[in-house]
Amino acid sequence: MEIADLDISTWPGPVRVPGLVSVIIPVRDRATLLPLTLDSIWMQSHRGLEIIVVDDGSEDGTPEAVEKWVAGHASDLQFSVRVLRCSHRGLSATRNTGTVEAGGEFIQYFDSDDLMRPEKLAKSLAVLRAKPDLDFVACDHIQFRERNGKILYNQEHGAFSKLDHTAAGYLQCGGVLPNCPLFHRQSLTRVGPWKEDLLISEDLEYFFRVLTLLRGEWLPEVLYDMRATPYSLSSGERRKKKEYWDGYLEACRDVEAAAHKLGVLQKPVRQALGYRLRRYAIYLAKKRQWDSYDMVGAAALARLGWRLRVPLLLHRGWFRFRGKYRPSLDCKKLNT
């Protein structure tokens, strides 16, 4: 069905079907990969399941590919798929649209090129029902890529269950991706909608709010597989562009604004972001992306305490001495 842009002032809206799990999949130009994702969700041991596919202005026949998939999987009355078509507005807008339209008591966001393991929803639901004070249950994952028709898995998985799950710990080291948590729908009311003006790293700001406001538990199990593709929003190809890092720094500033609004101490948030940006600056130096290195490094220096600034100052000084780049940004400007 085609929809106009929705008013999300009542986001996420009331539960319409108690016990139902709504899986929200934002998608753009994934006609080949999305049916594989749907296959993995079809194999879930849990039933009482709806999938909301929100097509973000695809131009490759993605909606038709989904309709074809649905036609071949219409026999299960406890499993439904809806396709919502809208103009291209980005991931945050499509997730908000899907959340408003979904009727389930539980909400699972999922990317259109990843694979869900058969027990993900059942195991997450079991914990949520056993511990009603929890707002969400998250899990670990493994990244994979396909080459010449073969699936190649990384040996190490994203063991988010072992990380610090405070908001500051998340900013410094990560710990949540959109596919990880299964939410109580009512808990999302406290978090509010995804920020639609962030087109890159929108999850950084969103999950900062989640970890500040909600209570979750991490299962030390790999329950989904994340596909690495050269054209994903966080891919190495996109990270080669300065525009990507402009967007990332905008997300960092929005995190700081959210911290201020929520009454979170600013110093730990800024320092955690500075530590994360310092790590990215070193990554950019290795990739010889000097303009982005200059920009991200200056943003890191604006947020770090003096002790943590010294190694990055030495790092930048060495590359400047070797003539790799000339600093063009003023850290004080990035301190606001």
Buried (B, 14 or more C-beta within 10 A) or exposed (E): EEBEEBEBEEBBBEBEEEEBBBBBBBBBBBBEBBBBBBEBBBEBEBEBBBBBBBBBBBEEEBBEBBEEBBEEBEEEEEBBBBBBBBEEBBBBBBBBBBBBBBBBBBBBBBBBBBBBBBBBBBBBBBBBEEEEEBBBBBBBBBBBBEEEEEEEEEEEBBBBBEBEBBBBBBBBBBBBBBBBBBBBBBBBEEBBBBBBEBBBBBBBBBBBBBBBBBEBBBBEBBBBBBBBEEEBBEEEEBBEEEEBBEBBBBBBBBBBEBBEEEEBEEEBBBBBBBBBBBBBBBBBBEEEBBEBBBBBBBBBBBBBEEEBBEEBBEBBEEBBEEEBBEBEBEBEEBEE
